[in-house]
């Protein structure tokens, strides 16, 4: 399945956000792949971030990463940089952008 996400980086933290993603820990990328992601791309337009990831089960991927120390550390780092976090909706369930059209 493909999951599209929309997050927002804080305007004063764009450089730090991009720097963080130039040095994503290998332990984290290994864990993300082991949790089931086959690809994850992030695009930025101003402060808007658009993610596209591919996985068999997004909720299972999040659950597999939830308690891993490397992911907890990364999420804390991202929380300092982002205005909008992507992992959960306001109801606490796994969220993604709804598909409007597809070719």
CNS distance restraints for C-alpha pairs under 8 A (distance, minus, plus):
assign (resid   1 and name CA) (resid  54 and name CA) 5.59 0.50 0.50
assign (resid   1 and name CA) (resid  55 and name CA) 5.43 0.50 0.50
assign (resid   1 and name CA) (resid  56 and name CA) 5.42 0.50 0.50
assign (resid   1 and name CA) (resid  57 and name CA) 7.10 0.50 0.50
assign (resid   2 and name CA) (resid  52 and name CA) 6.71 0.50 0.50
assign (resid   2 and name CA) (resid  53 and name CA) 5.64 0.50 0.50
assign (resid   2 and name CA) (resid  54 and name CA) 4.48 0.50 0.50
assign (resid   2 and name CA) (resid  55 and name CA) 6.53 0.50 0.50
assign (resid   3 and name CA) (resid  51 and name CA) 7.85 0.50 0.50
assign (resid   3 and name CA) (resid  52 and name CA) 5.67 0.50 0.50
assign (resid   3 and name CA) (resid  53 and name CA) 5.27 0.50 0.50
assign (resid   3 and name CA) (resid  54 and name CA) 6.27 0.50 0.50
assign (resid   3 and name CA) (resid  55 and name CA) 7.82 0.50 0.50
assign (resid   3 and name CA) (resid  58 and name CA) 7.47 0.50 0.50
assign (resid   3 and name CA) (resid  96 and name CA) 5.92 0.50 0.50
assign (resid   3 and name CA) (resid  97 and name CA) 7.29 0.50 0.50
assign (resid   4 and name CA) (resid  50 and name CA) 7.08 0.50 0.50
assign (resid   4 and name CA) (resid  51 and name CA) 5.47 0.50 0.50
assign (resid   4 and name CA) (resid  52 and name CA) 4.58 0.50 0.50
assign (resid   4 and name CA) (resid  53 and name CA) 6.59 0.50 0.50
assign (resid   4 and name CA) (resid  96 and name CA) 5.50 0.50 0.50
assign (resid   4 and name CA) (resid  97 and name CA) 5.30 0.50 0.50
assign (resid   4 and name CA) (resid  98 and name CA) 7.87 0.50 0.50
assign (resid   5 and name CA) (resid  50 and name CA) 5.75 0.50 0.50
assign (resid   5 and name CA) (resid  51 and name CA) 4.91 0.50 0.50
assign (resid   5 and name CA) (resid  52 and name CA) 6.51 0.50 0.50
assign (resid   5 and name CA) (resid  86 and name CA) 6.23 0.50 0.50
assign (resid   5 and name CA) (resid  95 and name CA) 7.71 0.50 0.50
assign (resid   5 and name CA) (resid  96 and name CA) 5.10 0.50 0.50
assign (resid   5 and name CA) (resid  97 and name CA) 5.56 0.50 0.50
assign (resid   6 and name CA) (resid  48 and name CA) 7.09 0.50 0.50
assign (resid   6 and name CA) (resid  49 and name CA) 5.64 0.50 0.50
assign (resid   6 and name CA) (resid  50 and name CA) 4.75 0.50 0.50
assign (resid   6 and name CA) (resid  51 and name CA) 6.31 0.50 0.50
assign (resid   6 and name CA) (resid  86 and name CA) 6.53 0.50 0.50
assign (resid   6 and name CA) (resid  96 and name CA) 7.80 0.50 0.50
assign (resid   6 and name CA) (resid  97 and name CA) 7.15 0.50 0.50
assign (resid   7 and name CA) (resid  48 and name CA) 6.14 0.50 0.50
assign (resid   7 and name CA) (resid  49 and name CA) 5.04 0.50 0.50
assign (resid   7 and name CA) (resid  50 and name CA) 6.55 0.50 0.50
assign (resid   7 and name CA) (resid  82 and name CA) 7.30 0.50 0.50
assign (resid   7 and name CA) (resid  83 and name CA) 7.38 0.50 0.50
assign (resid   7 and name CA) (resid  84 and name CA) 4.94 0.50 0.50
assign (resid   7 and name CA) (resid  85 and name CA) 5.79 0.50 0.50
assign (resid   7 and name CA) (resid  86 and name CA) 5.73 0.50 0.50
assign (resid   8 and name CA) (resid  47 and name CA) 5.43 0.50 0.50
assign (resid   8 and name CA) (resid  48 and name CA) 4.62 0.50 0.50
assign (resid   8 and name CA) (resid  49 and name CA) 5.50 0.50 0.50
assign (resid   8 and name CA) (resid  82 and name CA) 5.72 0.50 0.50
assign (resid   8 and name CA) (resid  83 and name CA) 5.32 0.50 0.50
assign (resid   8 and name CA) (resid  84 and name CA) 5.08 0.50 0.50
assign (resid   8 and name CA) (resid  85 and name CA) 7.55 0.50 0.50
assign (resid   9 and name CA) (resid  13 and name CA) 6.66 0.50 0.50
assign (resid   9 and name CA) (resid  14 and name CA) 6.25 0.50 0.50
assign (resid   9 and name CA) (resid  17 and name CA) 7.34 0.50 0.50
assign (resid   9 and name CA) (resid  47 and name CA) 5.10 0.50 0.50
assign (resid   9 and name CA) (resid  48 and name CA) 6.51 0.50 0.50
assign (resid   9 and name CA) (resid  49 and name CA) 7.02 0.50 0.50
assign (resid   9 and name CA) (resid  81 and name CA) 5.88 0.50 0.50
assign (resid   9 and name CA) (resid  82 and name CA) 4.22 0.50 0.50
assign (resid   9 and name CA) (resid  83 and name CA) 5.56 0.50 0.50
assign (resid   9 and name CA) (resid  84 and name CA) 7.19 0.50 0.50
assign (resid  10 and name CA) (resid  14 and name CA) 6.57 0.50 0.50
assign (resid  10 and name CA) (resid  47 and name CA) 6.63 0.50 0.50
assign (resid  10 and name CA) (resid  81 and name CA) 5.81 0.50 0.50
assign (resid  10 and name CA) (resid  82 and name CA) 5.31 0.50 0.50
assign (resid  10 and name CA) (resid  83 and name CA) 5.45 0.50 0.50
assign (resid  11 and name CA) (resid  47 and name CA) 6.00 0.50 0.50
assign (resid  13 and name CA) (resid  17 and name CA) 6.06 0.50 0.50
assign (resid  13 and name CA) (resid  81 and name CA) 5.61 0.50 0.50
assign (resid  13 and name CA) (resid  82 and name CA) 7.93 0.50 0.50
assign (resid  14 and name CA) (resid  18 and name CA) 6.21 0.50 0.50
assign (resid  14 and name CA) (resid  47 and name CA) 7.22 0.50 0.50
assign (resid  14 and name CA) (resid  81 and name CA) 7.69 0.50 0.50
assign (resid  15 and name CA) (resid  19 and name CA) 6.06 0.50 0.50
assign (resid  16 and name CA) (resid  20 and name CA) 6.05 0.50 0.50
assign (resid  16 and name CA) (resid  81 and name CA) 7.41 0.50 0.50
assign (resid  17 and name CA) (resid  21 and name CA) 6.46 0.50 0.50
assign (resid  17 and name CA) (resid  78 and name CA) 7.62 0.50 0.50
assign (resid  17 and name CA) (resid  81 and name CA) 6.21 0.50 0.50
assign (resid  18 and name CA) (resid  22 and name CA) 6.46 0.50 0.50
assign (resid  19 and name CA) (resid  23 and name CA) 6.83 0.50 0.50
assign (resid  20 and name CA) (resid  24 and name CA) 6.30 0.50 0.50
assign (resid  24 and name CA) (resid  28 and name CA) 6.98 0.50 0.50
assign (resid  24 and name CA) (resid  29 and name CA) 7.17 0.50 0.50
assign (resid  25 and name CA) (resid  29 and name CA) 6.60 0.50 0.50
assign (resid  26 and name CA) (resid  30 and name CA) 6.03 0.50 0.50
assign (resid  27 and name CA) (resid  31 and name CA) 6.16 0.50 0.50
assign (resid  27 and name CA) (resid  70 and name CA) 7.01 0.50 0.50
assign (resid  28 and name CA) (resid  32 and name CA) 6.12 0.50 0.50
assign (resid  28 and name CA) (resid  70 and name CA) 5.97 0.50 0.50
assign (resid  28 and name CA) (resid  71 and name CA) 6.39 0.50 0.50
assign (resid  29 and name CA) (resid  33 and name CA) 6.23 0.50 0.50
assign (resid  30 and name CA) (resid  34 and name CA) 6.09 0.50 0.50
assign (resid  31 and name CA) (resid  35 and name CA) 6.03 0.50 0.50
assign (resid  31 and name CA) (resid  65 and name CA) 7.16 0.50 0.50
assign (resid  32 and name CA) (resid  36 and name CA) 6.63 0.50 0.50
assign (resid  32 and name CA) (resid  37 and name CA) 5.86 0.50 0.50
assign (resid  32 and name CA) (resid  61 and name CA) 7.49 0.50 0.50
assign (resid  32 and name CA) (resid  65 and name CA) 7.13 0.50 0.50
assign (resid  33 and name CA) (resid  37 and name CA) 4.79 0.50 0.50
assign (resid  33 and name CA) (resid  38 and name CA) 6.15 0.50 0.50
assign (resid  35 and name CA) (resid  60 and name CA) 7.48 0.50 0.50
assign (resid  35 and name CA) (resid  61 and name CA) 4.93 0.50 0.50
assign (resid  35 and name CA) (resid  62 and name CA) 7.87 0.50 0.50
assign (resid  35 and name CA) (resid  64 and name CA) 5.69 0.50 0.50
assign (resid  35 and name CA) (resid  65 and name CA) 6.85 0.50 0.50
assign (resid  36 and name CA) (resid  55 and name CA) 5.45 0.50 0.50
assign (resid  36 and name CA) (resid  56 and name CA) 6.55 0.50 0.50
assign (resid  36 and name CA) (resid  57 and name CA) 7.35 0.50 0.50
assign (resid  36 and name CA) (resid  61 and name CA) 5.90 0.50 0.50
assign (resid  37 and name CA) (resid  53 and name CA) 6.88 0.50 0.50
assign (resid  37 and name CA) (resid  54 and name CA) 5.64 0.50 0.50
assign (resid  37 and name CA) (resid  55 and name CA) 4.48 0.50 0.50
assign (resid  37 and name CA) (resid  56 and name CA) 7.54 0.50 0.50
assign (resid  37 and name CA) (resid  61 and name CA) 7.19 0.50 0.50
assign (resid  38 and name CA) (resid  53 and name CA) 7.48 0.50 0.50
assign (resid  38 and name CA) (resid  54 and name CA) 5.49 0.50 0.50
assign (resid  38 and name CA) (resid  55 and name CA) 5.83 0.50 0.50
assign (resid  39 and name CA) (resid  52 and name CA) 7.93 0.50 0.50
assign (resid  39 and name CA) (resid  53 and name CA) 5.38 0.50 0.50
assign (resid  39 and name CA) (resid  54 and name CA) 5.29 0.50 0.50
assign (resid  39 and name CA) (resid  55 and name CA) 7.56 0.50 0.50
assign (resid  40 and name CA) (resid  51 and name CA) 6.91 0.50 0.50
assign (resid  40 and name CA) (resid  52 and name CA) 5.65 0.50 0.50
assign (resid  40 and name CA) (resid  53 and name CA) 4.11 0.50 0.50
assign (resid  40 and name CA) (resid  54 and name CA) 6.55 0.50 0.50
assign (resid  41 and name CA) (resid  51 and name CA) 5.57 0.50 0.50
assign (resid  41 and name CA) (resid  52 and name CA) 5.34 0.50 0.50
assign (resid  41 and name CA) (resid  53 and name CA) 6.36 0.50 0.50
assign (resid  42 and name CA) (resid  49 and name CA) 6.51 0.50 0.50
assign (resid  42 and name CA) (resid  50 and name CA) 5.51 0.50 0.50
assign (resid  42 and name CA) (resid  51 and name CA) 4.35 0.50 0.50
assign (resid  42 and name CA) (resid  52 and name CA) 6.56 0.50 0.50
assign (resid  43 and name CA) (resid  49 and name CA) 5.62 0.50 0.50
assign (resid  43 and name CA) (resid  50 and name CA) 5.14 0.50 0.50
assign (resid  43 and name CA) (resid  51 and name CA) 6.44 0.50 0.50
assign (resid  44 and name CA) (resid  48 and name CA) 5.67 0.50 0.50
assign (resid  44 and name CA) (resid  49 and name CA) 4.52 0.50 0.50
assign (resid  44 and name CA) (resid  50 and name CA) 6.37 0.50 0.50
assign (resid  45 and name CA) (resid  49 and name CA) 6.47 0.50 0.50
assign (resid  55 and name CA) (resid  61 and name CA) 7.66 0.50 0.50
assign (resid  57 and name CA) (resid  61 and name CA) 6.23 0.50 0.50
assign (resid  58 and name CA) (resid  62 and name CA) 6.29 0.50 0.50
assign (resid  58 and name CA) (resid  94 and name CA) 7.50 0.50 0.50
assign (resid  59 and name CA) (resid  63 and name CA) 6.19 0.50 0.50
assign (resid  59 and name CA) (resid  94 and name CA) 5.93 0.50 0.50
assign (resid  60 and name CA) (resid  64 and name CA) 6.05 0.50 0.50
assign (resid  61 and name CA) (resid  65 and name CA) 6.38 0.50 0.50
assign (resid  62 and name CA) (resid  66 and name CA) 5.90 0.50 0.50
assign (resid  62 and name CA) (resid  87 and name CA) 7.55 0.50 0.50
assign (resid  63 and name CA) (resid  67 and name CA) 7.84 0.50 0.50
assign (resid  64 and name CA) (resid  68 and name CA) 7.77 0.50 0.50
assign (resid  65 and name CA) (resid  71 and name CA) 6.21 0.50 0.50
assign (resid  66 and name CA) (resid  71 and name CA) 6.91 0.50 0.50
assign (resid  66 and name CA) (resid  72 and name CA) 7.04 0.50 0.50
assign (resid  67 and name CA) (resid  71 and name CA) 7.37 0.50 0.50
assign (resid  67 and name CA) (resid  72 and name CA) 6.77 0.50 0.50
assign (resid  68 and name CA) (resid  72 and name CA) 6.19 0.50 0.50
assign (resid  69 and name CA) (resid  73 and name CA) 6.11 0.50 0.50
assign (resid  70 and name CA) (resid  74 and name CA) 6.21 0.50 0.50
assign (resid  71 and name CA) (resid  75 and name CA) 5.96 0.50 0.50
assign (resid  72 and name CA) (resid  76 and name CA) 6.23 0.50 0.50
assign (resid  73 and name CA) (resid  77 and name CA) 6.34 0.50 0.50
assign (resid  74 and name CA) (resid  78 and name CA) 6.19 0.50 0.50
assign (resid  75 and name CA) (resid  79 and name CA) 5.99 0.50 0.50
assign (resid  76 and name CA) (resid  80 and name CA) 6.68 0.50 0.50
assign (resid  77 and name CA) (resid  81 and name CA) 6.94 0.50 0.50
assign (resid  78 and name CA) (resid  82 and name CA) 5.98 0.50 0.50
assign (resid  79 and name CA) (resid  83 and name CA) 7.73 0.50 0.50
assign (resid  79 and name CA) (resid  85 and name CA) 7.25 0.50 0.50
assign (resid  86 and name CA) (resid  95 and name CA) 7.12 0.50 0.50
assign (resid  86 and name CA) (resid  96 and name CA) 7.72 0.50 0.50
assign (resid  87 and name CA) (resid  94 and name CA) 6.02 0.50 0.50
assign (resid  87 and name CA) (resid  95 and name CA) 6.31 0.50 0.50
assign (resid  88 and name CA) (resid  92 and name CA) 5.28 0.50 0.50
assign (resid  88 and name CA) (resid  93 and name CA) 5.22 0.50 0.50
assign (resid  88 and name CA) (resid  94 and name CA) 4.64 0.50 0.50
assign (resid  88 and name CA) (resid  95 and name CA) 5.18 0.50 0.50
assign (resid  89 and name CA) (resid  93 and name CA) 5.47 0.50 0.50
assign (resid  89 and name CA) (resid  94 and name CA) 6.25 0.50 0.50
assign (resid  89 and name CA) (resid  95 and name CA) 5.20 0.50 0.50
